[in-house]
Amino acid sequence: MAPPPAVDKWPVVRDNFTENAAVNSKPHPMDQALALARQAIGVSDPNPRVGCVLVSADGTRVLGAGFTQPAGQAHAEVMALRDAAALGHDVRGATAYVTLEPCSHHGRTGPCCDALAAAGIARVVAALADPNPLVAGQGLARLRAAGITVETGPGADESTALNIGFFSRMARGQPWVRMKIAASLDGQTALENGRSQWITSAAARADGHAWRARAGAVLTGIGTVLEDDPRLDVRLAPVARQPLLVVVDSRLQTPPAAALFLPGRPVLVYAAQSPPQAQAALEARGATVVLLPGPGGKVDLPALLADLGQRGINELHVEAGNKLNGSLVREGLVDEFLLYFAPKLLGAGRGMVQIGPLAQLADGVALEFGQVQRVGPDLRVLARVAGHDWLSAKIP
C-alpha cells in the first residue's frame, strides 16, 4: 500500500523533503536561487543561507550562479558574478534573483549591493529584506539609488523557512530552538530501565542527522551524557562542518573521557558551579566552560540561549532527556518539535517531556502541526509551539 501524502503547512527546508515542484520544465530563477541557498546549509553560518542567479536581459539564459560561502568569504551575489566572469558572460543589463536583500555594510566582505551596481546589473529581484539591523532595507535603497529596478516578494516564505534561525537571532537575539524526540507511538522515549536503542528506524536516524547538520549547535544534558555516552555528531548525512556541541551540566560532571570529545569538534559546557579541578580537566580536552548560575542551582537557560545568540548560533538542535526537555518547555524556550514516532507501543517507560502534573487541560502546551510525513516505517511530525509565528510580523 502506498504511503499517505505528506501534509505541509510551512515551507519545506531541505532537499530530501517534499518540495514545491516546478510546474514548467524550466524552473523559475528564484527556485534555482533557493536551491543554491540550500547548498549553504552548514556552510554559511552565522551568515544567512543565500543563493543568487543572474539571468540575461531577455530572460533566456543563466549567466552565473552562486551561494554564500563560509563566513569571511564571498556572498552569493559575488559568487554569481565570479561564475559569470569565469564563463565569459557579460552581465550588464542582467537581472539578479537573490533569496535575501543584498547586504549594504562593510563587514568581513564588501557590500553586495555595490558589487551588483558596479557590474551593471539592471534589475534585482530579492525574496525579502534582510532583518539584520546593519542592512534592513538599506541594500535595496542603495540599489534603487543606483538606478536599478528592485522587486521583492517571490520566494519569501521559502527563504524565511530556510533562514528561520538567522531571522530569530536578528529579531530576538537567540537561536531558533528545535527539539528532536524519537518515541514509540504511545510517547515513550525509553524503557523504564533506560534502554532506548533503537526505538525508531535507521531511516529516521539518518533523517535526524540531516537536521543535526542543519543546526549551528546541538544541545544535550548531563543526564544523557552520563547514561548514554553519545557522540551527537553528524555521521549519517553530508556535512561541511560538525555543529558545536553544547552540554547543560549544572555541577560540571561531564567525564573528560566522554565520547562527545571528538577531534576538531568544539564543545561548550554550561555550568551553575565550576569546581576548579573539573573545569581544568574539561578545558584540557578542549572544552569551553561557561558559568551561568540560575535558580535552584541549575543553569540559567534563557541566559544560555542569549549567550549562544551572541556566539552566532542561528539554529539550536536539542537532543536531551525528558527532564531537560521539560525545563526548556516550561520556560517557553522551545520554538518547534521534530518528532519521530515508531509504529510500536512500549507501555510504561520514560516520556518525551517531563512537565506537570497539570491541573487543567488548558495548562498544556498548545502546538500547531506543520509537516507530517512518513520516513521509512516511522512518522515524522514537525509541530510548532502555538504563537511562535512572530516571524511573519517581524520580518519585512
LUMDREN-445757 format. One record per residue (C-alpha): residue in three letters; x, y, z. Coordinates in steps of 0.25 Angstrom, whole numbers, plus 2048, in hexadecimal, padded with zeros to 3 digits. Example, Ala and Ser with C-alpha at 12.3 -4.5 7.8 and 13.67 -1.06 7.14 Angstrom:
BEGIN
Ala8317EE81F/Ser8377FC81D/
END
This chain:
BEGIN
Met800800800/Ala80680E7FC/Pro809817808/Pro7FF82380B/Pro803830804/Ala80B83A80D/Val803845814/Asp80B852813/Lys80785F81A/Trp81486681A/Pro81E86780E/Val82885C80D/Val83685E810/Arg83F85280B/Asp84184B7FE/Asn83C83E804/Phe82F843808/Thr8238457FF/Glu8258527F7/Asn81D85B7EE/Ala8208557E1/Ala82185E7D5/Val81485E7CC/Asn81D8607C0/Ser8288587BB/Lys8318657BC/Pro8328697CB/His82F8777CF/Pro83D87F7D2/Met8388817E0/Asp8368727E2/Gln8448707DD/Ala84987A7E7/Leu8428737F2/Ala8488667EE/Leu85686D7EF/Ala8538737FC/Arg850865802/Gln85F8617FE/Ala86386C808/Ile85D863814/Gly86986081D/Val872869815/Ser86E878817/Asp86B879826/Pro86A88282D/Asn866889820/Pro859886819/Arg85787C80E/Val856883801/Gly8568807F3/Cys8578897E6/Val8558867D8/Leu8588907CD/Val84F8907C0/Ser8518977B3/Ala8488A37B0/Asp83F89B7A7/Gly83D8907B1/Thr8428857A9/Arg8508827AF/Val8568807BD/Leu8638887BC/Gly8688847CA/Ala86487E7D7/Gly86987C7E5/Phe86687B7F4/Thr86C881801/Gln87A87B805/Pro87F87A813/Ala88088681C/Gly88A890817/Gln88988B809/Ala88188F7FD/His8728917FE/Ala86888B7F4/Glu8688977EB/Val8778987EA/Met8788897E7/Ala86E88A7DC/Leu8758967D6/Arg88288E7D6/Asp87B8827D0/Ala87688B7C4/Ala8848917C2/Ala88A8837C2/Leu88087F7B7/Gly88388B7AF/His8758917B1/Asp8738A07B1/Val8698A37BC/Arg8668B17B8/Gly8568B37B7/Ala8548A67BE/Thr84A8A27C9/Ala84F89D7D7/Tyr8468937DE/Val84B8937EC/Thr84488C7F8/Leu847897802/Glu8498A6801/Pro8588A97FC/Cys8608AE808/Ser8638BD809/His86E8BD814/His87D8BA815/Gly8808AE81E/Arg88A8A381A/Thr8858A680C/Gly8818B2804/Pro8738B6801/Cys86C8AD7F7/Cys8628B87F2/Asp86F8C07EE/Ala8748B37E6/Leu8678B17DF/Ala8678C07DB/Ala8758C17D6/Ala8738B47CE/Gly8688BB7C6/Ile85C8B37CB/Ala84F8BA7C7/Arg8458B37CF/Val8458AB7DD/Val83A8A27E2/Ala83C89F7F1/Ala8338957F8/Leu83389E804/Ala83A8A980C/Asp8458A5816/Pro8418A7824/Asn8508AA828/Pro84F8B882E/Leu85C8BB826/Val8548B9819/Ala8458B981C/Gly8418BF80F/Gln84E8C880C/Gly8538BE802/Leu8468BF7FA/Ala8468CE7FB/Arg8548CF7F6/Leu8518C77EA/Arg8458D07E7/Ala84E8DC7E9/Ala8588D67DF/Gly84D8D57D4/Ile84A8C67D6/Thr83C8C17D5/Val8398BA7E2/Glu82D8B07E5/Thr82B8A77F1/Gly82189C7F5/Pro8248907ED/Gly8298847F5/Ala82788C802/Asp82188180A/Glu82B876806/Ser837880809/Thr831883817/Ala830874819/Leu83E871815/Asn84387D81D/Ile83A87B829/Gly84687B833/Phe84D88782D/Phe84088F82E/Ser83D88A83C/Arg84B88F840/Met84989C83A/Ala83B89E840/Arg83D89884E/Gly84C897850/Gln84B888851/Pro84B87C848/Trp83E875843/Val83D86984D/Arg83885B846/Met83784F850/Lys83884284A/Ile832836850/Ala83182784C/Ala826820853/Ser81C814852/Leu80E81784D/Asp80A81885C/Gly81482285E/Gln81F81A865/Thr82E81E862/Ala83481386A/Leu830807873/Glu830808882/Asn83E803883/Gly84380E879/Arg84580586D/Ser84180D860/Gln84A808855/Trp84380784B/Ile83480B84C/Thr83481183E/Ser83980C831/Ala84780E82A/Ala83F817820/Ala83A82082B/Arg848821832/Ala84E825824/Asp843830823/Gly846835831/His85583682D/Ala85183F821/Trp84A84882B/Arg856848834/Ala85F84C828/Arg855858826/Ala85885D834/Gly863866839/Ala86385F846/Val85E85284D/Leu85A85385B/Thr859848865/Gly859846874/Ile86283F87E/Gly858834881/Thr859830872/Val868831873/Leu86982887F/Glu85E81E87B/Asp86181C86C/Asp86F82286A/Pro86B82785C/Arg87382D851/Leu86883684C/Asp87083983F/Val86B839831/Arg86E82B82B/Leu863827822/Ala861834819/Pro86B83C811/Val871847819/Ala87B852817/Arg87E854826/Gln87984E833/Pro87085683B/Leu87485C848/Leu871852853/Val86A859860/Val86985286D/Val860857878/Asp868852884/Ser864859891/Arg86E85389A/Leu879850890/Gln878841890/Thr87C83F881/Pro887834881/Pro89383887A/Ala89382B873/Ala88582D86D/Ala88382885F/Leu87E83685B/Phe88C83C85B/Leu89083A84C/Pro89C83F845/Gly89984D840/Arg88B84E845/Pro88985A84E/Val88185785C/Leu87B861864/Val87785D873/Tyr86D86687A/Ala86E86488A/Ala86886A896/Gln87486789E/Ser882864899/Pro88B85C8A3/Pro89986089E/Gln89F85289C/Ala89384E894/Gln89385B88C/Ala8A2859889/Ala8A084B885/Leu89684E87B/Glu89E85A875/Ala8A9851873/Arg8A084986A/Gly89E856862/Ala890859868/Thr88C86786B/Val885868879/Val87B87487B/Leu875877889/Leu86787B888/Pro860878896/Gly851879897/Pro8468768A1/Gly8478698A9/Gly8568678A6/Lys853864897/Val85886A88A/Asp851877886/Leu84A872879/Pro84587F874/Ala853885876/Leu85987986F/Leu85187C863/Ala85588B863/Asp863886864/Leu86287D858/Gly85C888850/Gln868891854/Arg87188684E/Gly869886841/Ile861879843/Asn85587A83A/Glu84E86D83C/Leu84F864848/His84C855847/Val84884F855/Glu84A840857/Ala84983E866/Gly841836871/Asn833839875/Lys838841881/Leu84084C87A/Asn83584B86F/Gly82B84F879/Ser83385A87F/Leu835860871/Val82685F86E/Arg82186487C/Glu82A87187A/Gly82487386C/Leu831871865/Val82D86785A/Asp82886C84D/Glu82585F846/Phe825850848/Leu82B84683E/Leu824839842/Tyr82782B83D/Phe81C821840/Ala81F81283F/Pro81380883C/Lys814801849/Leu80F802857/Leu818801863/Gly80F80386F/Ala81680887C/Gly823810879/Arg82981D878/Gly820828872/Met824833868/Val82383F871/Gln823840880/Ile81984B883/Gly80D84B88C/Pro805845892/Leu7FB84F88D/Ala7EE854894/Gln7E6856887/Leu7E7853878/Ala7E8862875/Asp7F686287C/Gly7FC859871/Val80685E867/Ala7FE86185A/Leu80485D84D/Glu80285E83E/Phe804853835/Gly80D857829/Gln81284B822/Val80E83D823/Gln81683381B/Arg81A82481A/Val82982181C/Gly82B81381A/Pro82180B823/Asp82181782C/Leu81982482D/Arg81F83282D/Val81883D833/Leu81C84C833/Ala81485383D/Arg816862841/Val81286884E/Ala80687084C/Gly80887F84C/His81787D846/Asp813883839/Trp81989083C/Leu82288F830/Ser817894827/Ala8148A082F/Lys8238A4832/Ile82A8A1824/Pro8288AC81A/
END
